[in-house]
Amino acid sequence: MTIAVFLGSLLAAMALGIPIAYSLLLCGTALMWHLNIFDAQVLAQNIMEGANSFPLLAVPFFMLAGEVMNTGGLSKRIVDFAMALVGHIRGGLGYVAIIAACLLSALSGSAVADAAALTALLLPMMVKAGHDKARSGGLIAACGVIGPIIPPSIGFVVFGVAANVSISKLFLAGIFPGIWLAVGLWATWWFLTRKEKLETPPRKSRQEVFASMRSAGWALMLPVIILVGLRMGVFTPTEAAVVAAVYALFVAGVVYRELSWTQTVQVFVTAAKTTAVVMFLVAAAMVSAWLITVAQLPAQIVSLLEPLLDNPKILMMAIMVLVMVVGTAMDMTPTILILTPVLMPIVKAAGIDPVYFGVLFIINNSIGLVTPPVGTVLNVVAGVGRMRMDDVTRGVMPFMLVQFTVMFLMVLFPQLVMVPARWFY
């Protein structure tokens, strides 16, 4: 009955069009009434405690870093560097998008920010070169999925806080899975464009390649600083977010001089608005998470899934399919906040490594950003690229299917995630 109250109240509120954060609060209130423990003061305390977390300070600073990079010229220089490397290859603009997505994901950790930057910079060039616009938009949307996987990652921060798992280990374990996804996109783009009639720009000279590398050098140093700092224990993930934001402001304002005072104020306002949405979601979700624990919902679900506990791979398959279904209707952050307190006890009972589960969970939620009908990244690409949503959805389908295939390969072969992760540990 408790599970029915939890799911029924949440789904009913969402069906009525109530925003996710308020739906979570209504769901928590309904559970409190059902358990006969309703207390407005306890509700308020849980909301306050939900946002009162030191690791969550990483969210606003990574948001700020991403906004500064897009406005201050760092993203543009990274795209120019990727263009100098592979722009001359047949279908090279697609490979530029993939390389640039990997580099940008190592700077901001936001799928939306990366997809918006790549769409604005590359989509017109890809269409002009003769690529199908829908396919090009689909590739860029799929590239945005890499953003929350290669560190730093806002998704890993939120999951780490909700699941009480080491954020540093999640960051380091996400490097190679992000690369595997990029390899899958590279192969798919090659297969789809091998018969297209395209115009390829001339190959850049060695001097031009080095010049673009020097120009992007300041931007390219940021992921090195963050990863080395985390690996050597110089700073925590939260402190890494501050380093990223300050470094990006310095490079954009002092080195590149492309960030004016007016733009700086606007960047701070935009980052603050986005952060407010995320933090209110986190605060509201913590009410439901507390009540889920009080109502012993995880224990009930563990008993339902007990036959699968002896076979972790089949259990992981079932969980991944569940998250795929949820991802078609819900955005990444609320999915993490709602499902994490329910799934983590099951994962621990089955003896699955929490870091391994966290990486696959975030990959699945990231791909959910391009699954229709709610895919946030699809909406961003359609809006920035002035495309119909149907066209972007059609274009992203082959790339999305390959990403799901890569994810399930990681379920079947955990070594693809954990062996490289232990190198970085």
Legacy VTK file of the C-alpha trace (Angstrom):
# vtk DataFile Version 3.0
C-alpha trace
ASCII
DATASET POLYDATA
POINTS 425 float
0.000 0.000 0.000
2.864 2.367 0.854
4.432 1.850 -2.598
1.044 2.571 -4.212
0.679 5.819 -2.228
4.215 6.899 -3.135
3.941 6.163 -6.872
0.289 7.164 -7.170
0.693 10.596 -5.598
3.899 11.333 -7.541
2.551 10.240 -10.930
-0.817 11.944 -10.351
0.887 15.256 -9.527
3.134 14.998 -12.602
0.136 14.088 -14.807
-1.582 17.287 -13.672
1.409 19.272 -14.936
2.729 20.232 -11.514
6.498 20.947 -11.606
8.682 18.043 -10.438
9.884 19.772 -7.256
6.335 20.510 -6.086
5.244 17.003 -7.126
7.948 15.599 -4.845
6.731 17.759 -1.960
3.139 16.630 -2.548
4.320 13.026 -2.688
6.165 13.483 0.612
3.103 15.085 2.222
0.897 12.199 1.015
3.327 9.664 2.502
3.350 11.527 5.825
-0.461 11.485 5.937
-0.485 7.774 5.063
2.049 6.966 7.796
0.148 9.205 10.222
3.244 11.275 11.032
2.371 14.560 9.311
4.224 17.488 10.865
4.792 20.734 8.959
7.881 21.509 11.042
9.504 18.163 10.155
8.664 18.813 6.492
10.361 22.232 6.605
13.398 20.850 8.437
13.917 18.163 5.806
13.664 20.728 3.005
16.320 22.877 4.679
18.593 19.919 5.421
18.204 18.642 1.865
19.999 21.674 0.465
22.401 22.057 3.402
25.214 19.958 1.941
28.835 20.964 1.410
29.402 18.671 -1.613
26.405 20.283 -3.363
28.346 23.560 -3.431
30.030 22.044 -6.482
26.807 22.464 -8.489
26.678 26.295 -8.672
30.407 26.568 -9.372
30.350 24.007 -12.196
27.261 25.777 -13.585
29.163 29.079 -13.465
32.239 27.534 -15.108
30.114 26.189 -17.971
28.426 29.558 -18.574
31.769 31.397 -18.536
33.312 28.939 -21.009
30.508 29.399 -23.521
30.435 33.191 -23.187
34.157 33.838 -22.735
35.528 32.070 -25.812
36.890 28.872 -24.244
34.353 26.629 -26.007
34.984 28.299 -29.379
38.739 27.767 -29.146
38.274 24.095 -28.269
36.064 23.625 -31.336
38.660 25.442 -33.487
41.379 23.128 -32.163
39.311 20.024 -32.953
38.629 21.469 -36.407
42.346 21.883 -37.053
42.959 18.259 -36.057
40.258 16.374 -37.992
38.221 18.942 -39.932
39.776 17.920 -43.250
38.728 14.239 -42.974
35.641 13.081 -44.867
32.749 13.802 -42.512
35.296 15.596 -40.356
32.834 18.077 -38.848
31.080 15.195 -37.111
34.383 14.018 -35.655
35.043 17.624 -34.620
31.743 17.565 -32.693
32.702 14.327 -30.917
36.210 15.487 -29.967
34.946 18.906 -28.889
32.188 17.257 -26.801
34.769 15.162 -24.930
36.932 18.217 -24.268
33.984 20.412 -23.253
32.640 17.715 -20.949
35.966 17.833 -19.131
35.326 21.534 -18.501
31.679 22.054 -17.543
29.940 18.713 -16.822
26.625 19.998 -18.203
24.955 18.282 -21.173
22.734 21.281 -21.879
25.607 23.794 -21.921
27.767 21.577 -24.151
24.925 20.837 -26.596
24.005 24.533 -26.858
27.612 25.546 -27.574
28.188 22.802 -30.164
24.881 23.505 -31.924
25.581 27.212 -32.252
29.167 26.700 -33.436
28.980 23.572 -35.608
25.458 22.961 -36.923
25.518 25.766 -39.556
28.944 24.576 -40.748
27.771 20.961 -41.002
24.712 21.899 -43.052
26.827 24.109 -45.324
29.257 21.206 -45.895
26.378 19.048 -47.196
25.426 16.995 -44.133
21.777 16.182 -43.480
20.567 18.725 -40.911
18.512 16.249 -38.887
21.420 13.787 -38.684
23.843 16.569 -37.745
21.534 17.849 -35.005
21.077 14.282 -33.781
24.829 13.741 -33.542
25.320 16.987 -31.611
22.496 16.032 -29.217
24.067 12.606 -28.688
27.455 14.264 -28.095
25.854 16.294 -25.301
25.206 13.024 -23.446
28.966 12.724 -22.828
28.926 15.948 -20.767
27.652 14.451 -17.471
29.907 11.368 -17.744
33.486 12.561 -18.306
34.464 14.494 -15.148
33.698 16.978 -13.796
30.023 15.987 -13.718
27.078 17.628 -11.985
25.204 14.316 -12.240
27.933 12.508 -10.310
27.860 15.213 -7.624
24.093 14.854 -7.136
24.264 11.043 -7.155
27.248 10.994 -4.794
25.379 13.151 -2.274
22.122 11.171 -2.591
23.844 7.746 -2.398
26.675 8.664 -0.003
29.264 7.446 -2.523
32.725 8.993 -3.074
32.354 11.719 -5.700
36.096 11.616 -6.452
35.880 7.899 -7.301
32.808 8.503 -9.454
34.670 11.241 -11.342
37.683 9.032 -12.034
35.545 6.015 -12.945
33.604 8.067 -15.516
36.565 8.856 -17.782
36.737 5.664 -19.842
32.963 5.050 -20.121
32.704 8.522 -21.651
35.441 7.586 -24.125
33.642 4.310 -25.005
30.494 6.299 -25.811
32.534 8.670 -27.985
34.037 5.707 -29.861
30.516 4.366 -30.482
29.406 7.743 -31.852
32.531 7.956 -34.045
31.851 4.538 -35.631
28.149 5.326 -36.132
28.890 8.684 -37.781
31.420 7.037 -40.104
28.878 4.380 -41.111
26.052 6.868 -41.728
28.097 9.387 -43.734
30.307 7.055 -45.761
28.176 7.568 -48.933
27.321 11.250 -48.520
28.612 13.753 -51.081
30.444 16.259 -48.954
32.684 19.292 -49.208
35.765 18.881 -47.047
37.856 21.898 -46.045
41.574 21.832 -46.864
43.938 20.203 -44.413
45.473 22.624 -41.918
49.221 23.021 -41.983
51.290 21.907 -39.023
51.848 25.544 -38.084
48.092 26.219 -38.087
47.444 23.144 -35.915
50.037 24.281 -33.370
48.641 27.820 -33.478
45.110 26.574 -32.682
46.523 24.348 -29.924
48.318 27.323 -28.373
45.146 29.383 -28.606
43.140 26.644 -26.857
45.965 25.807 -24.454
44.571 27.785 -21.538
41.197 26.054 -21.908
42.775 22.614 -22.336
44.750 23.017 -19.111
41.601 23.075 -16.968
40.702 19.350 -17.168
44.364 18.504 -16.524
44.365 20.689 -13.405
41.102 19.158 -12.135
42.015 15.509 -12.770
45.559 15.794 -11.428
44.297 17.705 -8.400
41.668 15.059 -7.642
44.054 12.169 -8.255
46.781 13.668 -6.063
44.357 14.681 -3.338
45.128 18.385 -3.691
41.435 19.315 -3.523
38.000 17.740 -3.138
35.380 17.716 -5.955
33.704 20.735 -4.343
36.983 22.648 -4.269
37.648 21.507 -7.854
34.414 23.239 -8.886
35.637 26.493 -7.335
38.995 26.111 -9.087
37.193 25.537 -12.408
34.995 28.625 -12.002
37.816 30.942 -10.926
40.154 29.628 -13.621
37.491 30.056 -16.324
36.777 33.630 -15.188
40.484 34.453 -15.224
41.100 32.984 -18.690
37.952 34.497 -20.241
38.378 37.925 -18.658
42.161 38.425 -18.434
43.791 36.117 -21.000
41.235 36.008 -23.850
39.548 39.296 -22.851
36.220 38.199 -24.316
34.156 38.549 -21.137
32.985 42.108 -20.421
31.640 43.293 -17.078
28.089 43.286 -18.464
28.493 39.716 -19.687
30.015 38.690 -16.350
26.951 39.911 -14.464
24.649 38.102 -16.918
26.675 34.896 -16.590
26.369 35.003 -12.788
22.615 35.632 -13.002
22.095 32.742 -15.446
24.173 30.346 -13.335
22.300 31.421 -10.182
18.895 30.791 -11.797
19.905 27.327 -13.009
21.413 26.488 -9.630
18.234 27.579 -7.829
16.186 25.110 -9.884
18.569 22.231 -9.169
18.892 22.987 -5.441
15.129 23.291 -4.941
14.755 19.906 -6.649
17.361 18.421 -4.314
15.709 19.934 -1.225
12.262 18.662 -2.234
13.590 15.209 -3.085
15.242 14.833 0.314
11.786 14.959 1.925
10.693 11.972 -0.154
14.039 10.223 0.450
13.621 10.543 4.231
10.068 9.230 4.084
11.086 6.370 1.798
13.503 5.294 4.521
10.930 5.745 7.310
8.329 3.732 5.361
10.925 0.974 4.706
10.153 1.035 0.985
13.658 -0.186 0.004
13.222 -3.285 2.187
9.889 -4.035 0.500
11.412 -3.652 -2.970
14.445 -5.770 -2.018
12.064 -8.558 -0.978
10.278 -8.280 -4.341
13.574 -8.519 -6.243
15.086 -11.186 -3.990
15.127 -13.839 -6.777
17.450 -11.569 -8.812
19.912 -10.779 -6.018
21.970 -13.896 -6.747
22.562 -12.785 -10.343
23.914 -9.204 -10.318
24.092 -8.918 -14.119
20.417 -9.786 -14.630
19.525 -7.443 -11.758
21.564 -4.641 -13.377
19.829 -5.327 -16.701
16.430 -5.017 -15.028
17.414 -1.787 -13.247
18.823 -0.281 -16.458
15.601 -1.064 -18.350
13.607 0.567 -15.528
15.771 3.703 -15.669
15.454 3.788 -19.479
11.659 3.827 -19.184
11.701 6.507 -16.482
14.169 8.572 -18.544
11.673 8.944 -21.380
9.348 10.916 -19.106
11.586 12.572 -16.512
14.668 14.784 -16.521
18.042 13.648 -15.195
18.225 15.346 -11.786
14.770 14.337 -10.478
15.318 10.773 -11.729
18.571 10.566 -9.754
16.980 12.026 -6.639
13.864 9.818 -6.743
15.407 6.461 -7.709
18.738 6.582 -5.848
17.364 6.043 -2.295
15.163 3.221 -3.632
17.804 1.424 -5.715
20.934 1.733 -3.555
19.798 -0.781 -0.881
19.054 -3.279 -3.683
22.473 -2.689 -5.237
24.241 -3.172 -1.899
22.210 -6.299 -1.120
23.307 -7.802 -4.446
26.972 -6.993 -3.755
27.311 -4.611 -6.726
30.073 -1.988 -6.453
28.291 1.356 -5.728
30.784 3.272 -7.906
30.200 0.906 -10.846
26.443 1.193 -10.376
26.686 4.979 -10.106
28.577 5.272 -13.401
26.041 3.135 -15.299
23.130 4.872 -13.576
24.391 8.303 -14.632
25.124 7.062 -18.192
21.543 5.802 -18.441
20.148 9.066 -17.090
22.366 11.035 -19.475
21.055 9.105 -22.485
17.598 9.889 -21.101
18.328 13.527 -21.966
17.958 12.610 -25.675
15.083 10.133 -25.389
11.754 11.546 -26.575
9.309 12.917 -25.648
10.888 14.869 -22.758
14.579 14.887 -23.813
15.981 18.183 -22.543
18.992 18.162 -24.862
16.722 17.521 -27.863
14.794 20.680 -26.984
18.027 22.663 -26.658
19.357 21.516 -30.043
15.986 22.155 -31.694
15.771 25.640 -30.180
19.347 26.777 -30.830
19.484 25.127 -34.274
16.001 26.335 -35.274
14.876 22.819 -36.125
11.662 20.887 -35.663
11.693 18.578 -32.652
10.625 15.670 -34.881
13.681 16.168 -37.113
16.110 16.180 -34.183
14.426 13.071 -32.748
14.728 11.267 -36.072
18.375 12.271 -36.375
19.367 11.171 -32.873
17.805 7.679 -33.026
20.778 5.716 -34.489
23.234 7.418 -32.109
20.964 6.850 -29.106
20.615 3.143 -29.934
24.407 2.784 -30.151
24.817 4.535 -26.787
22.349 2.147 -25.166
24.249 -0.759 -26.766
27.539 0.491 -25.299
25.863 0.885 -21.891
24.565 -2.715 -21.911
28.013 -3.948 -22.950
29.303 -2.323 -19.754
26.609 -4.214 -17.827
27.738 -7.507 -19.372
31.445 -6.694 -18.977
31.970 -4.606 -15.799
35.726 -4.673 -16.493
35.163 -1.996 -19.158
34.385 0.387 -16.296
36.227 -0.891 -13.253
39.639 -1.901 -14.655
40.442 1.624 -15.998
38.865 3.144 -12.891
41.334 1.286 -10.655
44.211 2.691 -12.734
43.063 6.201 -11.806
42.376 5.339 -8.175
LINES 1 426
425 0 1 2 3 4 5 6 7 8 9 10 11 12 13 14 15 16 17 18 19 20 21 22 23 24 25 26 27 28 29 30 31 32 33 34 35 36 37 38 39 40 41 42 43 44 45 46 47 48 49 50 51 52 53 54 55 56 57 58 59 60 61 62 63 64 65 66 67 68 69 70 71 72 73 74 75 76 77 78 79 80 81 82 83 84 85 86 87 88 89 90 91 92 93 94 95 96 97 98 99 100 101 102 103 104 105 106 107 108 109 110 111 112 113 114 115 116 117 118 119 120 121 122 123 124 125 126 127 128 129 130 131 132 133 134 135 136 137 138 139 140 141 142 143 144 145 146 147 148 149 150 151 152 153 154 155 156 157 158 159 160 161 162 163 164 165 166 167 168 169 170 171 172 173 174 175 176 177 178 179 180 181 182 183 184 185 186 187 188 189 190 191 192 193 194 195 196 197 198 199 200 201 202 203 204 205 206 207 208 209 210 211 212 213 214 215 216 217 218 219 220 221 222 223 224 225 226 227 228 229 230 231 232 233 234 235 236 237 238 239 240 241 242 243 244 245 246 247 248 249 250 251 252 253 254 255 256 257 258 259 260 261 262 263 264 265 266 267 268 269 270 271 272 273 274 275 276 277 278 279 280 281 282 283 284 285 286 287 288 289 290 291 292 293 294 295 296 297 298 299 300 301 302 303 304 305 306 307 308 309 310 311 312 313 314 315 316 317 318 319 320 321 322 323 324 325 326 327 328 329 330 331 332 333 334 335 336 337 338 339 340 341 342 343 344 345 346 347 348 349 350 351 352 353 354 355 356 357 358 359 360 361 362 363 364 365 366 367 368 369 370 371 372 373 374 375 376 377 378 379 380 381 382 383 384 385 386 387 388 389 390 391 392 393 394 395 396 397 398 399 400 401 402 403 404 405 406 407 408 409 410 411 412 413 414 415 416 417 418 419 420 421 422 423 424
